[in-house]
Amino acid sequence: GLELVKDWVARVCESLADHSADGDVGTRCHVPFRIAFHGPSGSGKTSTLAALAECQHFSALHLRASDLISAGVGDTQAAVRAVFERAQRMRPVCVMLDDADELFAGSGHQ
């Protein structure tokens, strides 16, 4: 299992390193991309993203959903907005949000 993940991270890093936004080969990629991992606790999702950020020399912004959730009306939305504004200033950045399903608890989403 772990060797497959290492191979996947290496291939993603190679792919990103080989293509730039204007199509030039051999330049680091500056095109935004998104990856969402899901799976049981302890399966290596956060570690894999941290490795990807390291190989691409991204900053890593590691959060837990509980860092964003607030009881005040509009506070959670403001916290999420602040995170993405911070990430924008840190570019390039890998935003890691653990326990994201907590953001939807009680909203009727499963």
Biotite code that builds the C-alpha atoms (Angstrom):
import biotite.structure as struc

atoms = struc.array([
    struc.Atom([0.000, 0.000, 0.000], chain_id="A", res_id=1, res_name="GLY", atom_name="CA", element="C"),
    struc.Atom([2.596, 2.559, 1.044], chain_id="A", res_id=2, res_name="LEU", atom_name="CA", element="C"),
    struc.Atom([4.739, 1.938, -2.046], chain_id="A", res_id=3, res_name="GLU", atom_name="CA", element="C"),
    struc.Atom([1.711, 2.655, -4.254], chain_id="A", res_id=4, res_name="LEU", atom_name="CA", element="C"),
    struc.Atom([1.167, 5.968, -2.453], chain_id="A", res_id=5, res_name="VAL", atom_name="CA", element="C"),
    struc.Atom([4.847, 6.901, -2.752], chain_id="A", res_id=6, res_name="LYS", atom_name="CA", element="C"),
    struc.Atom([4.745, 6.083, -6.454], chain_id="A", res_id=7, res_name="ASP", atom_name="CA", element="C"),
    struc.Atom([1.579, 8.169, -6.924], chain_id="A", res_id=8, res_name="TRP", atom_name="CA", element="C"),
    struc.Atom([3.092, 11.177, -5.109], chain_id="A", res_id=9, res_name="VAL", atom_name="CA", element="C"),
    struc.Atom([6.253, 10.888, -7.224], chain_id="A", res_id=10, res_name="ALA", atom_name="CA", element="C"),
    struc.Atom([4.203, 10.782, -10.443], chain_id="A", res_id=11, res_name="ARG", atom_name="CA", element="C"),
    struc.Atom([2.128, 13.802, -9.393], chain_id="A", res_id=12, res_name="VAL", atom_name="CA", element="C"),
    struc.Atom([5.286, 15.739, -8.528], chain_id="A", res_id=13, res_name="CYS", atom_name="CA", element="C"),
    struc.Atom([6.871, 14.839, -11.856], chain_id="A", res_id=14, res_name="GLU", atom_name="CA", element="C"),
    struc.Atom([3.748, 15.845, -13.738], chain_id="A", res_id=15, res_name="SER", atom_name="CA", element="C"),
    struc.Atom([3.538, 19.186, -11.957], chain_id="A", res_id=16, res_name="LEU", atom_name="CA", element="C"),
    struc.Atom([7.242, 19.853, -12.488], chain_id="A", res_id=17, res_name="ALA", atom_name="CA", element="C"),
    struc.Atom([7.043, 19.063, -16.205], chain_id="A", res_id=18, res_name="ASP", atom_name="CA", element="C"),
    struc.Atom([4.210, 21.413, -17.172], chain_id="A", res_id=19, res_name="HIS", atom_name="CA", element="C"),
    struc.Atom([3.763, 25.095, -16.584], chain_id="A", res_id=20, res_name="SER", atom_name="CA", element="C"),
    struc.Atom([0.653, 27.180, -17.078], chain_id="A", res_id=21, res_name="ALA", atom_name="CA", element="C"),
    struc.Atom([1.799, 28.229, -20.550], chain_id="A", res_id=22, res_name="ASP", atom_name="CA", element="C"),
    struc.Atom([2.657, 24.681, -21.613], chain_id="A", res_id=23, res_name="GLY", atom_name="CA", element="C"),
    struc.Atom([6.444, 24.967, -21.346], chain_id="A", res_id=24, res_name="ASP", atom_name="CA", element="C"),
    struc.Atom([8.042, 21.691, -20.328], chain_id="A", res_id=25, res_name="VAL", atom_name="CA", element="C"),
    struc.Atom([10.514, 21.723, -17.450], chain_id="A", res_id=26, res_name="GLY", atom_name="CA", element="C"),
    struc.Atom([8.959, 24.588, -15.489], chain_id="A", res_id=27, res_name="THR", atom_name="CA", element="C"),
    struc.Atom([7.146, 24.283, -12.170], chain_id="A", res_id=28, res_name="ARG", atom_name="CA", element="C"),
    struc.Atom([3.393, 24.300, -12.493], chain_id="A", res_id=29, res_name="CYS", atom_name="CA", element="C"),
    struc.Atom([1.580, 27.403, -11.240], chain_id="A", res_id=30, res_name="HIS", atom_name="CA", element="C"),
    struc.Atom([-1.881, 26.276, -12.273], chain_id="A", res_id=31, res_name="VAL", atom_name="CA", element="C"),
    struc.Atom([-4.120, 25.772, -9.232], chain_id="A", res_id=32, res_name="PRO", atom_name="CA", element="C"),
    struc.Atom([-5.129, 22.200, -8.618], chain_id="A", res_id=33, res_name="PHE", atom_name="CA", element="C"),
    struc.Atom([-7.215, 20.428, -6.030], chain_id="A", res_id=34, res_name="ARG", atom_name="CA", element="C"),
    struc.Atom([-6.904, 17.002, -4.507], chain_id="A", res_id=35, res_name="ILE", atom_name="CA", element="C"),
    struc.Atom([-9.376, 15.570, -2.011], chain_id="A", res_id=36, res_name="ALA", atom_name="CA", element="C"),
    struc.Atom([-8.498, 12.467, -0.044], chain_id="A", res_id=37, res_name="PHE", atom_name="CA", element="C"),
    struc.Atom([-11.027, 10.542, 1.967], chain_id="A", res_id=38, res_name="HIS", atom_name="CA", element="C"),
    struc.Atom([-10.738, 7.452, 4.051], chain_id="A", res_id=39, res_name="GLY", atom_name="CA", element="C"),
    struc.Atom([-10.572, 6.151, 7.573], chain_id="A", res_id=40, res_name="PRO", atom_name="CA", element="C"),
    struc.Atom([-8.554, 7.830, 10.273], chain_id="A", res_id=41, res_name="SER", atom_name="CA", element="C"),
    struc.Atom([-4.900, 6.809, 10.203], chain_id="A", res_id=42, res_name="GLY", atom_name="CA", element="C"),
    struc.Atom([-4.825, 5.873, 6.512], chain_id="A", res_id=43, res_name="SER", atom_name="CA", element="C"),
    struc.Atom([-2.137, 8.444, 5.646], chain_id="A", res_id=44, res_name="GLY", atom_name="CA", element="C"),
    struc.Atom([-4.169, 11.176, 3.957], chain_id="A", res_id=45, res_name="LYS", atom_name="CA", element="C"),
    struc.Atom([-2.484, 14.053, 5.786], chain_id="A", res_id=46, res_name="THR", atom_name="CA", element="C"),
    struc.Atom([0.985, 12.512, 5.474], chain_id="A", res_id=47, res_name="SER", atom_name="CA", element="C"),
    struc.Atom([0.530, 12.043, 1.745], chain_id="A", res_id=48, res_name="THR", atom_name="CA", element="C"),
    struc.Atom([-0.513, 15.666, 1.261], chain_id="A", res_id=49, res_name="LEU", atom_name="CA", element="C"),
    struc.Atom([2.402, 16.841, 3.407], chain_id="A", res_id=50, res_name="ALA", atom_name="CA", element="C"),
    struc.Atom([4.779, 14.816, 1.203], chain_id="A", res_id=51, res_name="ALA", atom_name="CA", element="C"),
    struc.Atom([3.239, 16.318, -1.921], chain_id="A", res_id=52, res_name="LEU", atom_name="CA", element="C"),
    struc.Atom([3.619, 19.835, -0.521], chain_id="A", res_id=53, res_name="ALA", atom_name="CA", element="C"),
    struc.Atom([7.233, 19.122, 0.393], chain_id="A", res_id=54, res_name="GLU", atom_name="CA", element="C"),
    struc.Atom([8.208, 17.725, -3.004], chain_id="A", res_id=55, res_name="CYS", atom_name="CA", element="C"),
    struc.Atom([6.632, 20.726, -4.728], chain_id="A", res_id=56, res_name="GLN", atom_name="CA", element="C"),
    struc.Atom([8.064, 23.222, -2.209], chain_id="A", res_id=57, res_name="HIS", atom_name="CA", element="C"),
    struc.Atom([4.626, 24.453, -1.198], chain_id="A", res_id=58, res_name="PHE", atom_name="CA", element="C"),
    struc.Atom([3.846, 25.947, 2.155], chain_id="A", res_id=59, res_name="SER", atom_name="CA", element="C"),
    struc.Atom([1.533, 23.709, 4.154], chain_id="A", res_id=60, res_name="ALA", atom_name="CA", element="C"),
    struc.Atom([-1.444, 25.096, 6.030], chain_id="A", res_id=61, res_name="LEU", atom_name="CA", element="C"),
    struc.Atom([-2.718, 22.293, 8.261], chain_id="A", res_id=62, res_name="HIS", atom_name="CA", element="C"),
    struc.Atom([-6.115, 22.790, 9.895], chain_id="A", res_id=63, res_name="LEU", atom_name="CA", element="C"),
    struc.Atom([-8.713, 20.778, 11.680], chain_id="A", res_id=64, res_name="ARG", atom_name="CA", element="C"),
    struc.Atom([-12.382, 21.427, 11.050], chain_id="A", res_id=65, res_name="ALA", atom_name="CA", element="C"),
    struc.Atom([-12.733, 22.195, 14.760], chain_id="A", res_id=66, res_name="SER", atom_name="CA", element="C"),
    struc.Atom([-10.409, 25.200, 14.204], chain_id="A", res_id=67, res_name="ASP", atom_name="CA", element="C"),
    struc.Atom([-13.084, 26.685, 11.950], chain_id="A", res_id=68, res_name="LEU", atom_name="CA", element="C"),
    struc.Atom([-16.344, 25.724, 13.623], chain_id="A", res_id=69, res_name="ILE", atom_name="CA", element="C"),
    struc.Atom([-17.917, 28.320, 15.876], chain_id="A", res_id=70, res_name="SER", atom_name="CA", element="C"),
    struc.Atom([-21.288, 28.647, 17.571], chain_id="A", res_id=71, res_name="ALA", atom_name="CA", element="C"),
    struc.Atom([-21.745, 32.270, 16.506], chain_id="A", res_id=72, res_name="GLY", atom_name="CA", element="C"),
    struc.Atom([-23.895, 33.103, 13.492], chain_id="A", res_id=73, res_name="VAL", atom_name="CA", element="C"),
    struc.Atom([-21.615, 33.609, 10.495], chain_id="A", res_id=74, res_name="GLY", atom_name="CA", element="C"),
    struc.Atom([-18.449, 32.893, 12.497], chain_id="A", res_id=75, res_name="ASP", atom_name="CA", element="C"),
    struc.Atom([-17.667, 29.613, 10.715], chain_id="A", res_id=76, res_name="THR", atom_name="CA", element="C"),
    struc.Atom([-18.060, 31.249, 7.308], chain_id="A", res_id=77, res_name="GLN", atom_name="CA", element="C"),
    struc.Atom([-15.784, 34.092, 8.410], chain_id="A", res_id=78, res_name="ALA", atom_name="CA", element="C"),
    struc.Atom([-13.180, 31.605, 9.661], chain_id="A", res_id=79, res_name="ALA", atom_name="CA", element="C"),
    struc.Atom([-13.245, 29.677, 6.363], chain_id="A", res_id=80, res_name="VAL", atom_name="CA", element="C"),
    struc.Atom([-12.934, 32.931, 4.405], chain_id="A", res_id=81, res_name="ARG", atom_name="CA", element="C"),
    struc.Atom([-9.957, 33.989, 6.582], chain_id="A", res_id=82, res_name="ALA", atom_name="CA", element="C"),
    struc.Atom([-8.229, 30.646, 5.934], chain_id="A", res_id=83, res_name="VAL", atom_name="CA", element="C"),
    struc.Atom([-8.517, 31.037, 2.171], chain_id="A", res_id=84, res_name="PHE", atom_name="CA", element="C"),
    struc.Atom([-7.369, 34.659, 2.345], chain_id="A", res_id=85, res_name="GLU", atom_name="CA", element="C"),
    struc.Atom([-4.337, 33.486, 4.358], chain_id="A", res_id=86, res_name="ARG", atom_name="CA", element="C"),
    struc.Atom([-3.705, 30.695, 1.847], chain_id="A", res_id=87, res_name="ALA", atom_name="CA", element="C"),
    struc.Atom([-3.859, 33.224, -1.001], chain_id="A", res_id=88, res_name="GLN", atom_name="CA", element="C"),
    struc.Atom([-1.062, 35.227, 0.671], chain_id="A", res_id=89, res_name="ARG", atom_name="CA", element="C"),
    struc.Atom([1.025, 32.053, 1.202], chain_id="A", res_id=90, res_name="MET", atom_name="CA", element="C"),
    struc.Atom([0.867, 30.832, -2.414], chain_id="A", res_id=91, res_name="ARG", atom_name="CA", element="C"),
    struc.Atom([1.882, 28.301, -3.442], chain_id="A", res_id=92, res_name="PRO", atom_name="CA", element="C"),
    struc.Atom([0.251, 26.460, -0.576], chain_id="A", res_id=93, res_name="VAL", atom_name="CA", element="C"),
    struc.Atom([-1.295, 23.113, 0.239], chain_id="A", res_id=94, res_name="CYS", atom_name="CA", element="C"),
    struc.Atom([-4.309, 23.516, 2.528], chain_id="A", res_id=95, res_name="VAL", atom_name="CA", element="C"),
    struc.Atom([-4.911, 20.391, 4.591], chain_id="A", res_id=96, res_name="MET", atom_name="CA", element="C"),
    struc.Atom([-8.263, 20.211, 6.360], chain_id="A", res_id=97, res_name="LEU", atom_name="CA", element="C"),
    struc.Atom([-8.608, 17.234, 8.667], chain_id="A", res_id=98, res_name="ASP", atom_name="CA", element="C"),
    struc.Atom([-12.032, 16.022, 9.780], chain_id="A", res_id=99, res_name="ASP", atom_name="CA", element="C"),
    struc.Atom([-13.807, 18.110, 7.142], chain_id="A", res_id=100, res_name="ALA", atom_name="CA", element="C"),
    struc.Atom([-16.979, 16.061, 7.632], chain_id="A", res_id=101, res_name="ASP", atom_name="CA", element="C"),
    struc.Atom([-17.434, 17.942, 10.928], chain_id="A", res_id=102, res_name="GLU", atom_name="CA", element="C"),
    struc.Atom([-18.235, 21.058, 8.899], chain_id="A", res_id=103, res_name="LEU", atom_name="CA", element="C"),
    struc.Atom([-21.415, 19.361, 7.675], chain_id="A", res_id=104, res_name="PHE", atom_name="CA", element="C"),
    struc.Atom([-22.519, 17.809, 10.965], chain_id="A", res_id=105, res_name="ALA", atom_name="CA", element="C"),
    struc.Atom([-26.126, 18.676, 11.675], chain_id="A", res_id=106, res_name="GLY", atom_name="CA", element="C"),
    struc.Atom([-26.681, 20.188, 8.218], chain_id="A", res_id=107, res_name="SER", atom_name="CA", element="C"),
    struc.Atom([-28.525, 17.172, 6.854], chain_id="A", res_id=108, res_name="GLY", atom_name="CA", element="C"),
    struc.Atom([-25.536, 16.077, 4.705], chain_id="A", res_id=109, res_name="HIS", atom_name="CA", element="C"),
    struc.Atom([-23.985, 12.664, 5.198], chain_id="A", res_id=110, res_name="GLN", atom_name="CA", element="C"),
])
